[in-house]
Amino acid sequence: MLAAGTAAQAATAAMVTAPSFLIPELHRPSSEGGYGMSLAEAGLVAAAAMAGMMCTLVLWGLVVDRRGERFALLAGLLVTATGGGAAAALAQPWPMAAALCFAGIGAAATNSASGRVVVGWFPPERRGIAMGIRQTGQPLGVGIAAGTVAVIAHHHGIGPALWVPTAAASLVAVYVALVVIDPPRPPASEARAVANPYRADPYLARIHAASVLLVVPQFLVWTFGLTWLVDDLGWSPGIAGLVIAGTQLAGAAARIGAGWVSDLVGSRMRPMRAVAVLAAATMALLGLTATGTDDSTALTVAAVALLVVASAVTVADNGLAFTAVAERAGPFWSGRALGLQNTAQHVVAVAVPPVAGLTITAWGYGATYAIAAALPLLAVAVVPVAGERHVS
């Protein structure tokens, strides 16, 4: 179940983030074989799949609550593969963006359903590390996209590049059909007696708010890390893609480590607050060093190293937040609660590429990274450590 949930998350993450690695080709002048789009326009194309995901996360959460995890996973993966195949066949920016939006609608299903599979099949004392492993699906999917999409798009075009995440979604759909079983839960007749967890206290709302603040630096480094290496530092798309893929392995390790620590200390929120502190410090240092890369080789090395660290630190909180939300919401509300969690994050994440594109154009990469450091600093105060309670 853990392998299936992780694979589903990886495949859909590859689909949703693959357009970000097409930005260098979309931004490249048409005289050089590119599409001549501005960074803001290319950012809109890159955000299309995330937009489709954002609009349907709560609806898929309701499907999970009513129909179960297996049904939602299969349906979502099939929609993702269909949209990805259409985008690859169209291979023109704006029609492709529409198809990617459809693929994102399907990808939304795995966010709630794969998390519920893990929470449902693991006991509380092992849930943190299990969810941390499941959450590695996202950076691993981004790593797959980063290591393949940019270089394939550069040499063969953006259409062939999109067959990578499309194939991944298709293969994982077959795997899910073979192995996934809905986890046990109380009889459906008991659902009417379960109170809305949002009315009890602000705990879930504060987790959502803290996660929103922390998602900005995460999507900033994911979306523009490769473009920064290519445009500002002059790296080849292939080498830059391999570095970004490596950062995702670091992110996967960070999620597992954060989950293990949360099981060890018996808390999801205390490690999440520590992650917020580290994210603020790392983004501030990245901003400072990135502004001096034109004049100093040492600063360039430091900035690239900090990009790797930032890519790991800024994703370490996701598994902690997901686990805490699912535990507090319970089996009859966790689908919708995880949908709201993802929707809140993706409302902001969809805005990151175009807004960051404008900011980078006006002030540069270093200033944009430094500005993003303020948001995890705010999250330190929002994480609801005092409201946490033990879950049995």
N, C-alpha and C positions, 0 to 999 in steps of 0.2 A: 504493500500500500504506500509506503514511504517512497519507494523508487518510482512508482507510477505518478504520485503527486508531484515529486520533484521533476520528473521528465516532462509532465504536462506544463508545469510552470516555466521550465526552460524553453520549451518549444514556442509557447505564446510570447514569452519575453523576447525571444529572438525575432519574432514577427513584429512586435510593437516597436522595438528599438532599431531594427534594421534600417528604416528610412533615415535615421540620424547619421548613419555611416555612408549615406548617399549624398550628404551635403557638399563634400568637396567636388563631386561631379556636377551637381546641380548649380553650384556657385561658380564653377570654372567657366571662363568666357566661351561663347559659342564658337569664336574663331579658333579655339584650341580643342574643339570637340566636345565641350560641355554644353550647359543649357543657359548660362548667363544670368541666372537668377541672383537677386540680392540675398544677403544672409537672412534677412527677415522673411523673404518669400520662401527660401529653402527651409527655414525653420517651420513655416506653416505646413509644408508638405511633410516634414519630419514628424509633426505633431498629429497628423491625420489619424493614424491608428490609435494613438492615445485618446483622441477625441471620441472615437467610436467606443472605446473601452469605457471612458468616463460616463458616457450617457446611459450605459446599460448595467453598471455594476450592481446597483440595488435591485434591479429587476432579476438579474441572475441569482442574487442572494435569496430572493423570494422563491425562485425556482428550486434552489437547493433546499430551502426549508420545507417546501411542499412536495417535491418530486424525488429528492435525494441526490447524493453526490455523483453517482455513476452516470445517471441520465444527463446531468448538467455538464460533466466533463466531456462525454462523448459528443453531445450536441455542439458545445462550444468549440471543440477541436475541429469538427467537420466544417463549421462556419469559417473558422480561421483559415483552414487550408483552402477553402473555396475562394475567399477574398484574396488570399495571397497569390493563388494561381491567376486570378483575374488581373491583379496588379502587375504580375510578371509579364503577362501577355500584352497588356496595354502599353507599358513602358514609356508613357509620356507623363510629365509631372502632374498636371491637374486631374486627368482621368485616373491616373495611378493613385492619387491621393484619395479619391472617392472609393476605390476598391480597397485601399488600405484601411479606410474608416470602417468598412464592412468587416474586414478581418479583425479589427480591434473589437468590434461588437462580440465576435465569438471568443476572442481572447479573454474578455472580461469574466467568462464563466469559470476559468481555472482559478482565479484569485480567491473566490470563496470556496469553491468545491474542493480543490486540492488541499486547502488549509483545514477544512472540516474533516476530510479523510484522515489526516494526521492526528488532529485533536481527538477524533472519535476512537482511534485505535490505540492510542498511547496513554498510559497513566500519568497523573500530574507530575510525579517526580522524574519522569523522563520526557515530558512534553516539550520542555524548553530546548533541549538539544535536538529532539526529533524535528521540531518546527524550524530550528536553525538550519538543519540539513535540508529540509524542504525549501526553505527560503534561499538556499544556494542556487535553486533553479533559476532565479532571476539573474544574478550576475553570470552564471554559466551560460544562460541564453544570450545575454549581452556579449559575453566573450566569444561565443560561436559566431554571432553576427559581426563583431568587430574584426575577428580574424579572417573572415571570408568575404563579407559583403563589399567592403571598400576596395579590396584588390581586384575582385571579380568585376565590379562596376567600372573600375579604372581601365581594365584591359578588354572587357567584353560587353560593357553596357549595363544599365541599371535593371533591365528586364531579367537577364540571366542571374544577376546577383540575388534577386528576390526568390528564386527557386530554392535557395538554401533553407530559409525558415518555412517555406511552404512544404518542402519534403519532410522537414522535422515534425511539423504538426500532423501530417498524414501518418507517419510511422508511429507517433505516440498515440494517435487515436486507436490504431490497431492494438497496441500494447494495453491501453486502458480497457478496451473491450474484453481482453483476455483475462485480466487479473483483478480489476477493481470490484470490490463488494462494499455496499453501503455499511458503515459502522453501526453497531447497535445503539439504540436510543430509546427513551421511554415511549409508551404507546401514544399515538397521535391524539387520542382522546384527552390526554393531560395538557395539551398545548393551550387550551382555552383558560386553564387555571394559572398559567404563567404570566406574571405581570410584565409590563414593558420596562426593561432594565434602565432605559433612559430617564424614567420618571423617579427612580429611587434616589439617585445622586448624580453629580456631574462627572463621575469617574470616566465613563466611556467618552463623553464629549471632550474631556481634557486630553485623553489619549489621541483622539482624532486631531485636535488642535496642535498638539506637540508634533505629531507625525507630519502634518501639513508644513510646519516650519522647517522640519528636518529634510523634507523631500526636495526643497529648492536646490541646495548645494549638490544633492545626489544627482538630479537630472541635469544640472548645469555641467558637471564634469563628465557625465555620460554623453551628453549631446554635443558638447563643443571641445572635449578633450582631444579627440582625433583631429578636428579641424585646426585647433591651436598648434598641434605638432606639425601639421602639414603646411599651413599658411604662414604662421609666425616663425617657426623654427626651421622650416624648409625640409622636413623629413619626407621620405617617400610614403605614399599611402600604405604600401605593404608593411614596412617597418613600423609605421605608426599604428596600424591595425593590430600587429602582434603585441605591441606594448599595451594597448588598450585591452586586448584579450587577457594579457597577464594581470592587469589591474583587477579584472573580474574574478580571477582565481583568488587574489588577495581578499576581495570582497566576500567570496564564498567562505573562506577560512574565518573571516571576521564574524560572519553570521553564526557559524557553528560555535565559535568561541564565546560569543555573547550568550547564545542559548545554554551552553554548558555552565557558564558562570551563573546564569539566572536559576538553573536547577540547584547549583551548589549553595547559593546564598538564600534560596527560597523566596526570590523576589524578581519580578520582571521590570519594575519601574526604577529601582535603584541603578541597575546596569544601563537602562535607557537614559537616565539623567547623565551618567558618566559619558556615554556616547555623545550626547549633545555638547558637553564641555569639550571633548576631543575634536568634534567636528568644527566647532567655532574656532578653536586654536589652529587647526590644520588649514582651514580655508583662508584665515587671515595671513598665515605664513606663506601660503601658495600665492596669494595676491601680491604680497611684498616682493617675493622672489621673481614672479613672472614679469613684473615691470622692468626688471634689470637684465633680461636675457639677451638684449641686443648688445650689451657692453661687457658682459662677463660670462665666461664659460662655466665658472664655478656656480654662478647663480642659475644658469641654464640646467646644470646637473641637479642642483638642489630643487629647482622648480619641477622638473620631471619626476624626481623622487617623491616630492610632496603630492604630485598628481596621483601617483600610485597609492600613497597613504590615504589621501582624501577619498579616492574611489573605494577603498576598503572601509574606512571609518564611517562615511556617510550612508552606507547601507546596513551597518551592523544593528541598527535599531529596529528594522522592519519585522524580523521574526519575533522580537520581544513584544512589540505592539500587537501583532496578530494574535499571538498566544494569549496575551492578557485580555484582548477583546473577546476572543472565543470563549475563554474561561468564564468571564463575568457575564456574558450574554446568555450562555446556556444553549442546549441543543435546538430549541425552537425559535431562537432569536439570532443566533450567531451568523447565519447566512446573510441576513439583512444588515446586521451590525458590521460584518466584514465588508459587505457591499458599501455601506456608508463610509467605512474607513478608507477603502480604496477610492471611492468617489471624491472624497475630500482631498485626498492626495493628488488625484489625477486632474481635478479642476485646476489646481496650481501647476501641476506638471505640464499640462497642455500649454499653459501660458509661458513656461520657461523658455522654450526655443525662440519664439518670435521676439519676446521682450529682451532676452539676453542677446539676441542678434542685434537689436537696436543699441543696447548698452555697449556691446563690444565695438560696434561701428563708431560710436561716439567717443568712448573713453578707453577702449582697449581691454584685453583679456585680464590683465592684472587687477585693474580697478573693479571689474565685474566680479572676479573671484573674491576680492576683499569685501565688497558690499554684501555678498551672499553670506559672509561669516556672521553678520548681525542676527540672522534668523535662527540658527541653532543656539545662539546665546539667549535669545528670548525663550526658546524651548526649555531651557534649563529650569526656568521658573514655572512653566506650564505642566511639566510631567507630574502626574498625581501620585507622588510617592506616599503621602500621608493617607490617601484613600484606599490604598491597596490592602487586600485581605487574602488570607490563605485559601487556596482552592483545593478541595479534596476530591 
